[in-house]
């Protein structure tokens, strides 16, 4: 029995065998990078506690930060498709690391949030290159495993980093900035030494012209290529619904827990539940990936919407703490399906010539949800109350599920029509 227990993790990890070597390097890079992400988990506290900003001021800052990341993603997506993946990651992530260093010496200066917004611009610009590199290194057969592994790496890093930063924040604040810069530089060194440039050359692009699927090359810009893939365009719009629901985690759930359990216990319970979701991600990403790997990404996304609706919707009225852990377990399973399958779906429907630009759209969607979701929910709560928000979340989650299933039907019809056109 003990032997079986010891062998269980190895059997689970075997899911990721056979991936390209560079994917394993990127897995380590993600862990190092995210583990050193000390600044952003404590940014709200820094802006309000150290900088003296109001909650509204801090919220406004996050909107400007999101806009800078969105601009960076658009710039980075365009450059990625023309100048390569590796060099852009190194340049933009390197510039982001440089932005952290002066923050360690500026104390409570207004220049700190300005530099962090600039850092967001550079980080946003590097993200499409990161995703395009993963797409280059994989195909439809192993892409789900690769995205799952990298998502697992992010969460392993996140489960360690904020805990370290928590001990440093009060008395060693400047080392949070130094540590963040150092982790980026270490990850870039690993990338520089062990990962080759993956941008498809002319020969690969010409060979891809014989492919009669959504990864075939396209001429023209992003908008033209997107409208040639109407299913993907609609998929992106529907996924924004999921992002809108998910944005309640850091905004509405703390308010809910404080209302139910009081000002003393509510914040502490929120921290415990967030740690619990991290544990769920680490423990269940592999089993969930194994269970759903053969299922089409768009169907998995439909299930994710349903799980979001159920998990957040059941918070309509709950007095017992253990029920919040049940809800967190349900919506975290939805998060695993959402994050791992959205990247796969975009990759499978991105022309080889536009991978950077198409992946920049994912960054835009995630940024829009995290930045504007709290603003939307804040207005809703002020007008209708916190409890009614969870009812809306339930029905929005069900709507997302239904729309994804309808998209699958539309996708089948679209593929049949395109095949008929090619035959004629």
C-alpha positions as CSV (number, residue, x, y, z in Angstrom):
1,X,0.0,0.0,0.0
2,X,2.8,2.4,0.9
3,X,4.5,1.5,-2.4
4,X,1.4,2.4,-4.3
5,X,1.1,5.7,-2.5
6,X,4.7,6.5,-3.4
7,X,4.2,5.4,-7.0
8,X,1.0,7.5,-7.5
9,X,2.8,10.9,-8.1
10,X,5.1,9.2,-10.6
11,X,2.2,7.7,-12.5
12,X,0.5,11.2,-12.6
13,X,3.7,13.0,-13.8
14,X,4.1,10.4,-16.5
15,X,1.3,12.3,-18.4
16,X,4.0,14.8,-19.4
17,X,6.5,12.4,-20.8
18,X,7.5,12.8,-24.4
19,X,7.2,16.5,-24.7
20,X,9.9,18.6,-26.4
21,X,12.9,19.3,-24.2
22,X,12.3,23.1,-24.5
23,X,8.9,22.7,-22.9
24,X,10.5,21.2,-19.8
25,X,12.9,24.2,-19.7
26,X,10.0,26.6,-20.0
27,X,8.3,24.7,-17.2
28,X,11.3,25.5,-14.9
29,X,11.4,29.0,-16.2
30,X,7.7,29.6,-15.3
31,X,8.3,28.3,-11.8
32,X,11.3,30.5,-11.2
33,X,9.6,33.6,-12.8
34,X,6.4,33.2,-10.9
35,X,8.0,32.2,-7.6
36,X,9.8,35.5,-7.6
37,X,6.7,37.5,-8.5
38,X,6.9,39.2,-5.1
39,X,5.5,42.6,-6.0
40,X,2.1,42.1,-7.5
41,X,0.4,39.9,-4.8
42,X,1.1,42.8,-2.3
43,X,0.6,45.7,-4.7
44,X,-2.8,46.7,-3.4
45,X,-1.5,46.7,0.1
46,X,1.6,48.7,-1.0
47,X,-0.5,51.3,-2.8
48,X,-2.9,51.8,0.1
49,X,-0.7,51.2,3.2
50,X,2.7,52.6,2.0
51,X,1.6,55.1,-0.7
52,X,-1.5,56.3,1.2
53,X,-3.8,55.8,-1.8
54,X,-7.6,55.4,-1.3
55,X,-9.3,52.2,-2.5
56,X,-10.6,54.2,-5.4
57,X,-7.1,55.4,-6.3
58,X,-5.7,51.9,-6.1
59,X,-8.5,50.7,-8.3
60,X,-7.8,53.5,-10.8
61,X,-4.1,52.5,-10.8
62,X,-5.1,48.9,-11.8
63,X,-7.1,50.2,-14.7
64,X,-4.1,52.2,-16.0
65,X,-1.9,49.1,-15.4
66,X,-4.3,46.9,-17.4
67,X,-4.3,49.4,-20.3
68,X,-0.5,49.4,-20.4
69,X,-0.5,45.6,-20.5
70,X,-3.0,45.6,-23.3
71,X,-1.0,48.1,-25.3
72,X,2.1,46.0,-24.6
73,X,0.4,42.8,-25.8
74,X,-0.7,44.4,-29.1
75,X,2.8,45.7,-29.7
76,X,4.5,42.4,-28.6
77,X,2.1,40.3,-30.7
78,X,3.0,42.3,-33.9
79,X,6.7,42.2,-33.2
80,X,6.7,38.5,-32.3
81,X,5.4,37.5,-35.7
82,X,8.1,39.6,-37.5
83,X,11.2,39.4,-35.3
84,X,11.0,36.1,-33.4
85,X,10.0,34.8,-30.0
86,X,13.2,34.3,-27.9
87,X,14.8,37.7,-28.5
88,X,11.6,39.6,-27.7
89,X,11.0,37.7,-24.5
90,X,14.6,38.5,-23.4
91,X,14.3,42.1,-24.4
92,X,10.9,42.9,-22.9
93,X,11.3,40.8,-19.8
94,X,14.7,42.2,-19.3
95,X,13.3,45.8,-19.4
96,X,10.6,44.7,-16.9
97,X,13.3,43.5,-14.5
98,X,15.2,46.8,-14.9
99,X,12.0,48.7,-13.9
100,X,11.9,46.9,-10.6
101,X,15.4,47.9,-9.5
102,X,14.9,51.7,-8.9
103,X,11.6,51.0,-7.1
104,X,13.7,49.5,-4.3
105,X,15.4,52.9,-3.7
106,X,12.4,55.2,-4.2
107,X,10.5,54.5,-1.0
108,X,7.0,55.9,-1.3
109,X,7.6,58.1,-4.3
110,X,4.9,58.4,-6.9
111,X,7.5,57.2,-9.4
112,X,7.1,53.6,-8.0
113,X,3.6,53.0,-9.5
114,X,4.7,54.8,-12.7
115,X,7.6,52.4,-13.1
116,X,5.3,49.4,-12.3
117,X,2.9,50.5,-15.0
118,X,5.9,50.7,-17.4
119,X,6.8,47.2,-16.1
120,X,3.3,46.0,-17.0
121,X,3.8,47.4,-20.5
122,X,7.0,45.3,-21.0
123,X,5.6,42.2,-19.4
124,X,2.5,42.4,-21.6
125,X,4.6,42.7,-24.6
126,X,6.5,39.5,-23.7
127,X,3.4,37.4,-23.1
128,X,2.4,36.8,-26.8
129,X,6.0,35.7,-27.5
130,X,5.8,33.2,-24.6
131,X,2.6,31.7,-25.9
132,X,3.7,31.7,-29.5
133,X,6.9,29.8,-28.5
134,X,4.8,27.1,-26.8
135,X,2.6,26.8,-29.9
136,X,5.7,26.5,-32.1
137,X,7.1,23.7,-30.0
138,X,3.9,21.6,-30.0
139,X,1.2,20.3,-32.2
140,X,-2.4,19.3,-31.8
141,X,-1.4,15.9,-30.3
142,X,0.6,17.2,-27.4
143,X,-0.5,20.8,-27.0
144,X,-3.0,20.1,-24.2
145,X,-0.3,18.4,-22.2
146,X,2.2,21.2,-22.7
147,X,-0.2,24.0,-21.7
148,X,-1.2,21.9,-18.7
149,X,2.4,21.5,-17.6
150,X,3.2,25.2,-17.9
151,X,0.0,26.1,-16.0
152,X,1.1,23.7,-13.3
153,X,4.5,25.4,-13.2
154,X,2.9,28.8,-12.7
155,X,0.9,27.6,-9.8
156,X,3.8,25.8,-8.2
157,X,5.7,29.1,-8.3
158,X,2.7,31.0,-7.0
159,X,2.2,28.7,-4.1
160,X,5.8,29.6,-2.9
161,X,6.4,33.2,-4.0
162,X,3.7,35.1,-2.0
163,X,4.6,33.2,1.2
164,X,8.2,34.4,0.9
165,X,7.1,37.9,0.0
166,X,4.7,38.0,3.0
167,X,7.7,37.6,5.4
168,X,9.6,40.4,3.6
169,X,6.9,42.9,3.0
170,X,6.7,44.6,6.4
171,X,10.5,45.0,7.2
172,X,12.3,44.3,4.0
173,X,10.1,45.9,1.3
174,X,13.0,46.8,-1.0
175,X,14.0,43.2,-1.3
176,X,10.6,42.4,-2.8
177,X,11.6,44.5,-5.8
178,X,15.1,43.1,-5.9
179,X,13.8,39.6,-5.6
180,X,11.3,40.1,-8.5
181,X,14.0,41.5,-10.7
182,X,16.4,38.6,-9.8
183,X,13.9,35.9,-10.6
184,X,13.2,37.4,-14.0
185,X,16.9,37.6,-14.8
186,X,17.5,34.0,-13.7
187,X,14.6,32.8,-15.9
188,X,15.9,34.7,-18.8
189,X,19.4,33.2,-18.4
190,X,17.8,29.7,-18.5
191,X,15.8,30.7,-21.6
192,X,18.9,32.1,-23.3
193,X,21.1,29.1,-22.7
194,X,18.7,26.2,-23.1
195,X,15.9,27.2,-25.5
196,X,16.4,27.8,-29.2
197,X,14.5,30.4,-31.3
198,X,11.2,28.7,-32.4
199,X,9.9,31.2,-35.0
200,X,8.9,29.2,-38.1
201,X,11.3,29.9,-41.1
202,X,10.2,30.4,-44.7
203,X,10.5,26.7,-45.4
204,X,8.1,25.8,-42.6
205,X,5.7,28.5,-43.6
206,X,5.7,27.4,-47.2
207,X,5.2,23.8,-46.1
208,X,2.2,24.9,-43.9
209,X,0.4,26.2,-47.0
210,X,-0.5,22.6,-47.7
211,X,-2.4,22.3,-44.4
212,X,-6.1,22.6,-44.8
213,X,-6.9,23.7,-41.3
214,X,-6.9,26.7,-39.1
215,X,-3.1,26.8,-38.6
216,X,-2.5,27.4,-42.3
217,X,-0.7,30.7,-43.1
218,X,-2.6,33.9,-43.8
219,X,-1.8,37.0,-45.6
220,X,-2.7,40.4,-44.2
221,X,-3.2,41.7,-40.7
222,X,-4.7,40.5,-37.4
223,X,-8.3,41.7,-38.1
224,X,-8.5,40.1,-41.5
225,X,-7.2,36.8,-40.2
226,X,-9.5,36.9,-37.2
227,X,-12.6,37.4,-39.4
228,X,-11.6,34.5,-41.5
229,X,-12.0,32.5,-38.3
230,X,-15.4,33.6,-37.0
231,X,-15.6,30.7,-34.5
232,X,-12.4,31.8,-32.8
233,X,-13.6,35.4,-32.7
234,X,-16.8,34.4,-31.0
235,X,-14.9,32.1,-28.7
236,X,-12.8,35.0,-27.5
237,X,-15.9,37.1,-26.8
238,X,-17.6,34.2,-24.9
239,X,-14.4,33.7,-22.8
240,X,-14.6,37.3,-21.7
241,X,-17.8,36.2,-19.8
242,X,-15.7,33.6,-17.9
243,X,-13.1,36.3,-17.1
244,X,-15.9,38.6,-15.8
245,X,-17.0,35.9,-13.4
246,X,-13.5,35.0,-12.3
247,X,-12.7,38.6,-11.4
248,X,-14.9,38.3,-8.4
249,X,-12.3,36.1,-6.6
250,X,-10.1,39.0,-5.5
251,X,-12.9,41.6,-5.3
252,X,-16.2,40.2,-4.1
253,X,-15.2,37.1,-2.2
254,X,-13.3,39.1,0.5
255,X,-16.3,41.3,0.9
256,X,-18.6,38.3,1.2
257,X,-16.4,36.6,3.8
258,X,-16.1,39.8,5.8
259,X,-19.9,40.3,5.7
260,X,-20.5,36.8,7.0
261,X,-17.6,36.2,9.4
262,X,-16.7,39.7,10.5
263,X,-13.8,42.1,9.9
264,X,-11.4,40.0,12.1
265,X,-12.0,36.6,10.6
266,X,-13.1,37.4,7.1
267,X,-9.7,38.5,5.6
268,X,-8.0,35.5,7.3
269,X,-10.5,33.1,5.9
270,X,-10.0,34.6,2.5
271,X,-6.2,34.0,2.6
272,X,-6.8,30.4,3.7
273,X,-9.3,29.8,0.9
274,X,-6.9,31.3,-1.7
275,X,-4.1,28.9,-0.4
276,X,-6.6,26.1,-0.7
277,X,-7.3,26.9,-4.4
278,X,-3.5,26.8,-5.0
279,X,-3.3,23.4,-3.5
280,X,-6.3,22.2,-5.6
281,X,-4.6,23.4,-8.8
282,X,-1.3,21.6,-8.0
283,X,-3.1,18.3,-7.0
284,X,-5.8,18.2,-9.7
285,X,-4.3,19.8,-12.8
286,X,-2.8,16.4,-13.9
287,X,-5.9,14.3,-13.2
288,X,-8.2,16.8,-14.8
289,X,-5.9,17.0,-17.9
290,X,-5.8,13.2,-18.1
291,X,-9.6,13.0,-17.9
292,X,-10.3,15.7,-20.5
293,X,-7.3,15.5,-22.8
294,X,-9.2,13.6,-25.5
295,X,-12.2,16.0,-25.3
296,X,-12.3,19.0,-27.6
297,X,-11.2,22.2,-25.9
298,X,-14.4,24.0,-26.6
299,X,-16.4,21.3,-24.8
300,X,-14.0,21.6,-21.8
301,X,-14.6,25.4,-21.9
302,X,-18.3,24.8,-21.7
303,X,-17.8,22.6,-18.6
304,X,-15.6,25.4,-17.2
305,X,-18.4,27.9,-17.6
306,X,-20.8,25.6,-15.8
307,X,-18.4,25.0,-12.9
308,X,-17.9,28.7,-12.6
309,X,-21.6,29.3,-12.4
310,X,-22.1,26.6,-9.8
311,X,-19.1,27.5,-7.7
312,X,-19.7,31.2,-7.5
313,X,-23.5,30.9,-7.6
314,X,-23.7,28.8,-4.4
315,X,-22.2,31.8,-2.5
316,X,-25.6,33.4,-2.7
317,X,-26.1,32.5,0.9
318,X,-23.7,30.4,2.9
319,X,-23.1,30.7,6.7
320,X,-20.7,27.7,7.1
321,X,-17.1,28.1,6.3
322,X,-16.7,24.6,4.9
323,X,-19.2,25.4,2.2
324,X,-16.9,28.1,0.9
325,X,-14.2,25.5,0.5
326,X,-16.6,23.3,-1.5
327,X,-17.4,26.3,-3.7
328,X,-13.7,27.1,-4.1
329,X,-13.0,23.5,-5.1
330,X,-15.7,23.7,-7.8
331,X,-14.7,27.0,-9.3
332,X,-11.0,26.0,-9.2
333,X,-11.7,22.9,-11.3
334,X,-13.4,25.4,-13.7
335,X,-10.3,27.5,-13.7
336,X,-8.1,24.5,-14.5
337,X,-10.3,23.7,-17.5
338,X,-10.6,27.3,-18.5
339,X,-6.9,28.3,-18.5
340,X,-5.5,25.1,-20.0
341,X,-8.0,24.8,-22.8
342,X,-8.3,28.4,-23.9
343,X,-4.6,28.5,-24.8
344,X,-4.9,25.2,-26.7
345,X,-8.0,26.4,-28.6
346,X,-6.4,29.7,-29.7
347,X,-3.2,27.8,-30.6
348,X,-5.1,25.3,-32.7
349,X,-6.8,28.1,-34.6
350,X,-3.9,30.5,-35.1
351,X,-2.3,30.7,-38.5
352,X,1.4,30.0,-38.3
353,X,2.1,33.5,-39.6
354,X,0.0,35.2,-36.9
355,X,0.7,33.2,-33.7
356,X,2.1,36.2,-31.8
357,X,-0.8,38.5,-32.7
358,X,-3.5,35.8,-32.0
359,X,-2.0,35.1,-28.6
360,X,-2.0,38.8,-27.8
361,X,-5.8,38.5,-27.9
362,X,-5.8,36.1,-25.0
363,X,-3.7,38.6,-23.0
364,X,-6.2,41.3,-23.8
365,X,-9.1,39.2,-22.7
366,X,-7.5,38.3,-19.4
367,X,-6.4,41.8,-18.8
368,X,-9.8,43.3,-19.5
369,X,-11.5,40.8,-17.1
370,X,-9.1,41.4,-14.3
371,X,-9.1,45.2,-14.6
372,X,-12.7,46.1,-15.5
373,X,-14.5,43.2,-13.8
374,X,-14.1,44.7,-10.3
375,X,-15.3,48.1,-11.6
376,X,-18.5,46.4,-13.2
377,X,-19.2,44.4,-10.1
378,X,-18.6,47.3,-7.8
379,X,-21.3,49.3,-9.6
380,X,-23.6,46.3,-9.5
381,X,-23.0,45.8,-5.7
382,X,-23.6,49.5,-5.0
383,X,-26.9,49.3,-6.9
384,X,-28.3,45.9,-6.1
385,X,-26.3,44.4,-3.2
386,X,-23.6,41.8,-2.9
387,X,-25.9,38.7,-2.6
388,X,-27.6,39.3,-5.9
389,X,-24.3,39.3,-7.6
390,X,-23.9,35.6,-7.0
391,X,-27.2,34.9,-8.7
392,X,-26.0,36.8,-11.7
393,X,-22.7,34.9,-11.6
394,X,-24.6,31.6,-11.7
395,X,-26.7,32.5,-14.7
396,X,-23.7,34.1,-16.5
397,X,-21.8,30.8,-16.0
398,X,-24.7,28.8,-17.4
399,X,-24.9,31.2,-20.3
400,X,-21.2,30.7,-21.0
401,X,-21.7,27.0,-21.0
402,X,-24.6,27.1,-23.5
403,X,-22.8,29.6,-25.8
404,X,-19.7,27.3,-25.9
405,X,-21.9,24.4,-26.9
406,X,-23.6,26.4,-29.6
407,X,-20.2,27.5,-30.8
408,X,-19.2,23.8,-31.2
409,X,-22.3,23.3,-33.4
410,X,-21.4,26.4,-35.4
411,X,-17.8,25.2,-35.7
412,X,-18.9,21.9,-37.2
413,X,-21.1,23.6,-39.8
414,X,-18.3,26.1,-40.6
415,X,-15.8,23.3,-41.1
416,X,-18.2,21.4,-43.4
417,X,-18.9,24.5,-45.4
418,X,-15.2,25.2,-45.8
419,X,-14.4,21.6,-46.9
420,X,-17.2,21.8,-49.5
421,X,-15.8,25.1,-50.8
422,X,-12.3,23.5,-51.1
423,X,-13.7,20.5,-53.0
424,X,-15.5,22.8,-55.4
